[in-house]
Amino acid sequence: MPPLVKDSIKITIVDDSRRQECDAGCGVDWSSPETIALASQRIKDRFGDKIELVYLDLAKAKANRDTLEWNQEIEDKDLSLPLLLLNGKLRLAGQFDIRQLLDAIEAEMEIGAQ
């Protein structure tokens, strides 16, 4: 049985489909609906239903305060995409896989429990 999550956690994967980080196509294709569905299922299996996963493609997102701020932060800090945000806070920048995503959620839950 998955552990109970007291508070909900919002996971956002920020990416930009216009950018090509790797000529060899390395890393997880987070823009793929199948990849997001698989990650969502793994999250649900491990942590239950209180975790929301959202994919944000900066190339297709409507210009709003959040997208403008992330575009600026990516440029200012020369961050590699994709970004993994947990409750709006940057946790990983650059290529990551589902295992690393699950590890970051677990760490967030442990920190939040203290």
N, C-alpha and C positions, 0 to 999 in steps of 0.2 A: 504494500500500500504506500502511495507517495506521502511524503511528509506534508503536514498542513502548513500552509503559508498564511500567517496572521494578516498581513497587509498585502494588498495587490502590488505587483511589480510590473512596470511597463518597460518592455524591451524594445528599443528602436535600433534598426540597422540602417545607417545612413550611407548611401552610395551615390554614385553619379555614373549613369550608363554611358555618358559621353567620353569618359576617361578609360583608357586601356592601361592598366597597371603592369600587365605582363604579356609579352608577345606570345608566349607558349600557352596562354589560357590557364595559367595555374590558379589554384585557390578555388574556393567555393563560389559558385555563381548565385549570389543572393538575390539577383533579379528574377530568378526562375521561380514561378509559383510552386513547382514541385519541391524545391529546396525549402521554401518557407513553410510549406505544409508538413514536410518531414521534420523540420526543426520544431514546429508547433506541437506535433505529436510527441516528439521526444520530451519536450518540456512538460507537456501534460502528463505523460507517463511517469515522469520523475518527480514532478512538483505539484501536480494537481491543476485545478482550473483557474487559480487566481493570478495567473501570469499571462499578460497580453504581449504578443509579438507583432511588431509593425515594421514594414519595410518602407523606407522613404528614399525615393530616387530623386535627387536634387535636379536632375535634368527634366523631370516631368512634373515635379511638385509645383503647386501654385506659389507664387512669391508671397510669403508672409514673414512675419518677424522671425520665427524660428528658422526658416530656410535661409533667410538673409544672414542671420547670426552665425549659422553653421558654415555657410559659404565663406564668411569673413574669417572665422576661426580656422578653418582648413587652410586658407591662404596665409593668414598671419603666422600660424605655427607650422606651416608646411606639413600638415598631417597626411598620412597615407590613408587611402580609402580601401575598404569600407570602415566605418566607425561603428562600434558597439556602445550604445548608451543604455544605462540602467537607471530608470527614473530620471531621465534627462541628464545624467552625469556620464561623462566619457570614461569608459572602462578599457576599451581596446581600440587601437588605430592600426590599420593594415590588415592583411589577410588573416582570417581566423576560421576555424571550422566549428561544427556543431558541438564537438567535445569541449572546446575552449569556451563556447557560449554557455554550455551547461555548468562548467566549472566557475565561470564568472557569476552566474546566478546563485550558485551554492555559496560562494564567498560573500555575495551581497546579503544573502539570508543570514549567514553567520554573523556578519558585522551588525546587521539590523537587530539581531536577537540580543546583542550585548547592551 
